Structure formats: structure tokens, C-alpha cells
Amino acid sequence: MIGQSIGKKPNNSNINCNEQNINNQANVNSNSLSMDWTGFEPVASTLRRSLNIRRNQLSEYLNIVELKGHCNKHFYEMKRFLNHYLEYVDYKIDKSKSIKYFRLLKDKYAISSYRKQVYQILKFLRYLKVDWPGEIELPSEPTYYPKKVSENDINDTLKYFKKQEYYIRVKALILVGSTSGLRAEELYQLTIKDIDINDRILHINHNPNNGQSTKTKQSRVSFFNIQTQQVLSEYINHFKRNNNLKVLFSQGRMERLFRYAPIKVKHLRKFFSQEWDRRGGPTSIKKILMGHSLKGDVDLMHYNYQSEEDLKKIYDKVMNNKEITS
């Protein structure tokens, strides 16, 4: 029995069965390696390369910004920056294409203008929760040297307009700007109701609902001298008689008229600031009259209160005897 057992040939059917089991196991292992792994890719491959923007998202952002009460010029300037950017990227926020656009701006504009445009675009992108604006660093502001504006510059500008039909209007603007220190935008926003001719007071209102705004979002007063009082009174009478005039100093018209003039409307404020200092006026009062931000000035914020009457007395001591000779 033992000999028969040892000498017995192996059963071929058992061998074939074992081979089949091995092959089946190999196929199972192979199939497990080639299974569908959808959903288990690395995280980076699932990130969006661009973000499609709907036009109403820009409108919503602009509505939010408008509620903050920025001046009209600032608001429309910012709107233009964003529209140009979105048109360039075809309303698809793409990092590479955005950087290319920023390079075009940098090559085309001065540093201060480049900074202004890119800053507003990055601000909008952060509102959209885009994750890469923090990687963009803006260059430092260039050193700025103010333009010296003298009485000769004012006289030359008056002479430039003297024979033009708009002279009475332009002369009133020049004298108001150079003796009050208002910003150009504030001059354009003045209405007859804002002017107290008798007491020589200008009310600079921050009222965005009425189309009036100031840089600091604060209303204030400033003053003008006797010479300006006479010229401004004459112009207001002319304005009331002329039905074609709708605003005292139309921004579009003034900007066109001053395009080739010796100085621009914005330089009138520079003249006031420099002339005030040349006459030894106190800097703290000048800041108040010109509507400078008082943040960081401890004295003006907490101690140095001046009433409207106080301000006018100081103004008259410094500026009321000032006359433009032309």
C-alpha cells in the first residue's frame, strides 16, 4: 500500500485547478491596481486656474464703494480702472493674464498712476476672495516736490483769459481758489447757497446725495478776501441773469479752458498754501481751512478748537489785505 502510494502519479486535474486559482488571484490584484481613483487626485489639481466674473458682481462692488461717500471723481476713476482691467482679462480672473496687464500699466504710466490703478484692482480682487493679490507688491511712492506757485503765476493766468468771453467766470474761480484753499473738485461743486457773500464765508459740504463730497468726508468752512468778494458778487449777478449757466464753475468747461493756461485749477490751492506760509499764518489753522486730515495731529484732534468766528479773525489777519494786482 505504501509503495503504491509513493509511486502513484499526480492528478493532472488538481494541478490545473491550482494554476487556475493562482491566475485568478493575479487577475484580481491586477484589477485592483487599475481601479477608478476619481476623486482621490492631489488637491492642487482641483484648484481653478481662472475665475469667471459676472457683470453684476462689479455693479455690486461699486454700489458698496459708493455708499462710503467717495467724491465723484474718485468713484468714476476707480470704475474706469476696473472696467479696463476686466475687459482686458475678458471677465476671467486669471493670475498670469492679470500680471501681464499690470506690466502693461507699469510700462505705460508713471509710478504714482500705476500704483493707483493696480491698488484699486487688487482691492476688488480681495473683495472677490481671490487668493493671490497678496503676492503683488506695489513700488514705493516717488519723491514728490511741490510746484512753486507765485503771484506772478496767478497774474499771468488772469492775463491769459482777459480777452475771452468767459473772463468774468474764470476770474471769479481763480480768486476764490487762490484765497480760500479749496480743492479743484470742491470749487466745481460750489452752489450759490454755499456762498455767504456778505460775511465772505464758503460752506464746503460733504453731502454725496447732493453730489457734494470732500476728501475727508467732513463738511467745513473757509473764507475769501474783500477783492474776491467784489469779483464773486459781480459774477453771481451775471450767473443769475444768464439762463444758459446751470452751475457756477462747470468742471468740464473749466478743465478745457485751463488746458493750455499757465497754471491749472489745482494749482490755486497750492498758491493759497504757500502764500499763507509766506505771510506767517499758523499751520494748524491752514490745515483746518484747507480740509486736511487731522488724524495723527494730537493738538488739533484734542486741544486746539477754533470756532468759525475765531477762524475768520485769524484768516483776515493773514489774508484779507491780500490783493491780486492784475
C-alpha positions as CSV (number, residue, x, y, z in Angstrom):
1,M,0.0,0.0,0.0
2,I,2.8,2.3,0.9
3,G,4.7,1.5,-2.2
4,Q,1.6,2.0,-4.3
5,S,1.1,5.4,-2.7
6,I,4.6,6.6,-3.3
7,G,4.6,5.5,-6.9
8,K,1.2,7.0,-7.7
9,K,1.2,9.7,-10.5
10,P,-0.1,13.2,-9.6
11,N,-3.6,14.0,-10.6
12,N,-3.5,16.5,-13.6
13,S,-6.9,17.9,-12.8
14,N,-5.7,19.0,-9.4
15,I,-2.6,20.8,-10.9
16,N,-4.8,22.6,-13.5
17,C,-7.1,23.7,-10.7
18,N,-4.3,25.1,-8.6
19,E,-2.9,27.0,-11.6
20,Q,-6.3,28.5,-12.4
21,N,-6.6,29.7,-8.8
22,I,-3.2,31.4,-9.0
23,N,-4.1,33.1,-12.3
24,N,-7.5,34.3,-10.9
25,Q,-5.7,35.8,-7.8
26,A,-3.3,37.6,-10.2
27,N,-6.2,39.0,-12.2
28,V,-7.8,40.2,-9.0
29,N,-4.6,42.0,-7.9
30,S,-4.2,43.5,-11.4
31,N,-7.8,44.8,-11.4
32,S,-7.4,46.4,-8.0
33,L,-4.4,48.3,-9.3
34,S,-6.3,49.6,-12.3
35,M,-9.5,50.6,-10.4
36,D,-11.1,54.1,-10.9
37,W,-9.4,56.5,-8.5
38,T,-11.6,59.5,-9.5
39,G,-11.9,61.9,-6.5
40,F,-8.6,61.0,-5.0
41,E,-6.3,63.2,-7.1
42,P,-3.9,65.7,-5.4
43,V,-5.6,68.8,-4.1
44,A,-3.6,71.2,-6.3
45,S,-5.1,69.7,-9.5
46,T,-8.6,70.6,-8.4
47,L,-7.9,74.4,-8.0
48,R,-9.4,76.7,-10.5
49,R,-6.9,78.4,-12.8
50,S,-9.3,81.3,-13.5
51,L,-12.5,82.8,-12.0
52,N,-15.3,83.9,-14.3
53,I,-16.8,87.2,-13.2
54,R,-20.4,88.3,-13.8
55,R,-21.0,91.9,-14.6
56,N,-23.4,92.3,-11.7
57,Q,-20.6,91.4,-9.3
58,L,-18.8,94.5,-10.4
59,S,-22.0,96.5,-10.0
60,E,-22.5,95.2,-6.5
61,Y,-18.9,96.1,-5.5
62,L,-19.3,99.6,-7.0
63,N,-22.6,100.1,-5.1
64,I,-20.8,99.1,-1.8
65,V,-17.9,101.6,-2.6
66,E,-20.4,104.3,-3.5
67,L,-22.1,104.0,-0.1
68,K,-18.8,105.1,1.6
69,G,-19.3,108.6,0.2
70,H,-16.2,109.0,-2.0
71,C,-16.1,112.1,-4.2
72,N,-17.5,111.6,-7.7
73,K,-14.1,112.0,-9.4
74,H,-12.5,109.2,-7.3
75,F,-15.5,106.9,-7.8
76,Y,-15.6,107.2,-11.6
77,E,-11.9,107.0,-11.8
78,M,-11.9,103.7,-9.9
79,K,-14.8,102.4,-12.0
80,R,-12.8,103.1,-15.2
81,F,-9.7,101.3,-13.8
82,L,-11.8,98.2,-13.1
83,N,-13.7,98.2,-16.4
84,H,-10.5,98.4,-18.4
85,Y,-9.0,95.5,-16.4
86,L,-12.0,93.3,-16.7
87,E,-12.2,94.0,-20.4
88,Y,-8.6,93.0,-20.8
89,V,-9.0,89.7,-19.0
90,D,-12.4,89.1,-20.7
91,Y,-14.1,88.9,-17.2
92,K,-12.0,85.9,-16.3
93,I,-9.7,86.5,-13.3
94,D,-6.5,84.7,-14.4
95,K,-3.3,85.3,-12.4
96,S,-0.9,85.1,-15.4
97,K,-3.0,87.4,-17.6
98,S,-3.5,89.8,-14.7
99,I,0.2,90.1,-14.2
100,K,0.7,90.7,-17.9
101,Y,-1.9,93.6,-17.6
102,F,-0.1,95.1,-14.6
103,R,3.2,95.0,-16.6
104,L,1.5,96.9,-19.4
105,L,0.3,99.6,-16.9
106,K,3.8,99.8,-15.4
107,D,5.4,100.4,-18.8
108,K,2.8,103.0,-19.8
109,Y,2.2,105.1,-16.7
110,A,4.2,106.9,-14.1
111,I,4.7,105.1,-10.8
112,S,2.1,107.1,-8.9
113,S,-0.5,106.4,-11.6
114,Y,0.5,102.7,-11.9
115,R,0.2,102.3,-8.1
116,K,-3.2,104.0,-8.0
117,Q,-4.7,101.7,-10.7
118,V,-3.2,98.4,-9.5
119,Y,-4.2,99.2,-5.9
120,Q,-7.9,99.5,-6.9
121,I,-7.8,96.3,-9.0
122,L,-6.2,94.3,-6.1
123,K,-8.8,95.7,-3.7
124,F,-11.5,94.4,-6.0
125,L,-9.9,91.0,-6.3
126,R,-9.7,90.7,-2.5
127,Y,-13.4,91.5,-2.4
128,L,-13.9,88.5,-4.7
129,K,-11.7,86.4,-2.3
130,V,-9.1,85.7,-5.0
131,D,-6.1,84.2,-3.1
132,W,-3.1,85.6,-5.0
133,P,-3.3,89.5,-4.7
134,G,-1.1,89.4,-1.6
135,E,1.8,88.3,-3.8
136,I,1.7,91.6,-5.7
137,E,3.9,94.3,-4.1
138,L,3.4,97.8,-5.3
139,P,6.5,100.1,-5.7
140,S,7.1,102.9,-3.2
141,E,5.7,106.3,-3.9
142,P,8.3,108.5,-5.8
143,T,9.7,111.6,-4.0
144,Y,7.4,114.5,-4.7
145,Y,8.5,118.1,-5.0
146,P,5.6,120.6,-4.9
147,K,5.4,123.2,-7.7
148,K,6.0,126.7,-6.6
149,V,3.1,128.9,-7.5
150,S,3.7,132.7,-7.1
151,E,1.5,135.8,-7.5
152,N,3.1,136.2,-10.9
153,D,1.7,132.9,-12.0
154,I,-1.8,134.0,-10.9
155,N,-1.4,137.3,-12.7
156,D,-0.2,135.5,-15.9
157,T,-3.2,133.2,-15.8
158,L,-5.6,136.2,-15.4
159,K,-3.9,137.9,-18.4
160,Y,-4.2,134.7,-20.4
161,F,-8.0,134.8,-20.1
162,K,-8.6,138.5,-20.1
163,K,-9.9,138.9,-23.6
164,Q,-12.0,135.8,-23.5
165,E,-15.8,135.8,-23.2
166,Y,-15.6,133.7,-20.1
167,Y,-13.3,136.0,-18.3
168,I,-15.7,137.1,-15.5
169,R,-16.4,133.4,-14.7
170,V,-12.7,132.4,-14.8
171,K,-11.6,135.4,-12.8
172,A,-14.1,134.5,-10.0
173,L,-12.8,130.9,-10.0
174,I,-9.2,132.0,-9.8
175,L,-9.7,134.4,-7.0
176,V,-11.9,132.1,-5.0
177,G,-9.4,129.2,-5.4
178,S,-6.3,131.2,-4.6
179,T,-7.8,132.9,-1.5
180,S,-9.7,130.0,0.1
181,G,-7.6,127.0,-0.5
182,L,-10.4,124.8,-1.8
183,R,-9.6,121.7,-3.8
184,A,-10.5,121.9,-7.5
185,E,-13.3,119.4,-7.1
186,E,-14.7,121.4,-4.2
187,L,-14.7,124.5,-6.4
188,Y,-16.7,122.7,-9.1
189,Q,-19.3,121.6,-6.5
190,L,-20.0,125.1,-5.1
191,T,-23.5,126.4,-5.4
192,I,-24.9,129.9,-4.7
193,K,-26.4,128.6,-1.5
194,D,-22.9,127.6,-0.3
195,I,-21.6,131.2,-0.6
196,D,-22.2,133.9,2.0
197,I,-21.2,137.0,0.1
198,N,-21.7,139.4,2.9
199,D,-19.6,137.6,5.5
200,R,-17.2,136.1,2.9
201,I,-17.8,132.5,4.0
202,L,-17.7,129.4,1.9
203,H,-19.5,126.3,3.1
204,I,-17.8,123.2,1.8
205,N,-20.4,120.4,2.3
206,H,-19.9,116.7,2.4
207,N,-23.3,115.6,1.0
208,P,-22.9,112.8,-1.5
209,N,-26.7,112.6,-2.0
210,N,-26.5,116.1,-3.4
211,G,-23.4,115.5,-5.5
212,Q,-21.0,117.1,-3.0
213,S,-18.2,115.4,-1.2
214,T,-14.9,116.2,0.5
215,K,-11.7,114.1,0.7
216,T,-12.0,113.7,4.5
217,K,-15.8,113.2,4.4
218,Q,-16.2,116.2,6.7
219,S,-18.0,119.5,6.0
220,R,-16.1,122.7,6.8
221,V,-15.9,126.4,6.2
222,S,-13.3,128.6,4.5
223,F,-13.2,132.3,3.6
224,F,-12.3,134.7,0.9
225,N,-10.9,138.3,0.9
226,I,-12.6,141.6,0.0
227,Q,-11.2,141.6,-3.5
228,T,-12.7,138.2,-4.2
229,Q,-16.0,139.3,-2.6
230,Q,-16.3,142.1,-5.2
231,V,-15.5,139.9,-8.2
232,L,-17.6,136.9,-7.0
233,S,-20.6,139.2,-6.3
234,E,-20.3,140.5,-9.9
235,Y,-20.1,137.0,-11.3
236,I,-23.1,135.7,-9.2
237,N,-25.3,138.6,-10.6
238,H,-24.2,137.6,-14.1
239,F,-24.9,134.0,-13.3
240,K,-28.4,134.7,-12.2
241,R,-29.2,136.7,-15.3
242,N,-27.8,134.1,-17.7
243,N,-30.3,131.2,-18.1
244,N,-27.7,129.1,-20.0
245,L,-25.5,128.7,-16.9
246,K,-26.5,125.8,-14.7
247,V,-23.6,125.5,-12.3
248,L,-21.2,128.2,-11.1
249,F,-18.0,126.5,-12.2
250,S,-18.6,123.6,-14.6
251,Q,-15.8,121.1,-14.2
252,G,-15.7,120.0,-17.9
253,R,-15.7,123.6,-19.2
254,M,-13.1,124.8,-16.7
255,E,-10.7,121.9,-17.4
256,R,-11.0,122.6,-21.2
257,L,-10.4,126.3,-20.7
258,F,-7.3,125.8,-18.4
259,R,-5.8,123.1,-20.7
260,Y,-3.1,125.5,-22.0
261,A,-3.2,128.1,-19.3
262,P,0.0,129.0,-17.3
263,I,-1.4,127.0,-14.3
264,K,-4.2,124.5,-13.7
265,V,-7.1,124.9,-11.3
266,K,-5.5,122.5,-8.8
267,H,-2.5,124.9,-8.5
268,L,-4.7,127.7,-7.0
269,R,-4.8,125.6,-3.8
270,K,-1.0,125.3,-3.8
271,F,-0.8,129.1,-4.1
272,F,-3.0,129.6,-1.1
273,S,-1.0,127.2,1.0
274,Q,2.4,128.8,0.0
275,E,1.1,132.3,0.3
276,W,-0.3,131.6,3.7
277,D,3.1,130.4,4.9
278,R,4.9,133.3,3.3
279,R,2.6,135.6,5.3
280,G,3.4,133.8,8.5
281,G,0.0,132.2,9.0
282,P,-0.3,129.4,11.6
283,T,-0.1,126.0,10.0
284,S,-2.7,124.5,12.3
285,I,-5.3,127.0,11.0
286,K,-4.3,126.4,7.4
287,K,-4.9,122.7,7.9
288,I,-8.4,123.3,9.1
289,L,-9.3,125.8,6.3
290,M,-7.9,123.5,3.6
291,G,-9.6,120.4,4.9
292,H,-6.5,118.4,5.6
293,S,-6.9,115.1,7.5
294,L,-6.3,115.8,11.2
295,K,-5.6,112.2,12.1
296,G,-2.3,112.0,13.9
297,D,-2.3,115.6,14.9
298,V,-2.9,115.3,18.6
299,D,-3.1,119.1,19.1
300,L,-5.8,119.6,16.5
301,M,-7.7,116.5,17.4
302,H,-7.8,117.0,21.2
303,Y,-6.8,120.5,22.2
304,N,-6.9,123.3,19.5
305,Y,-10.6,124.0,19.0
306,Q,-11.4,127.1,17.0
307,S,-14.9,128.4,16.3
308,E,-16.0,129.8,12.9
309,E,-15.6,133.3,14.3
310,D,-12.1,132.5,15.6
311,L,-11.1,131.1,12.2
312,K,-12.4,134.1,10.4
313,K,-10.5,136.6,12.6
314,I,-7.2,134.7,12.0
315,Y,-7.9,134.4,8.3
316,D,-8.5,138.2,8.0
317,K,-5.2,138.9,9.8
318,V,-3.3,136.8,7.3
319,M,-5.1,137.1,4.0
320,N,-7.8,139.9,3.9
321,N,-5.4,142.6,2.8
322,K,-4.0,140.3,0.1
323,E,-4.9,141.6,-3.5
324,I,-4.0,140.1,-6.9
325,T,-2.8,143.1,-8.8
326,S,-3.8,142.1,-12.3
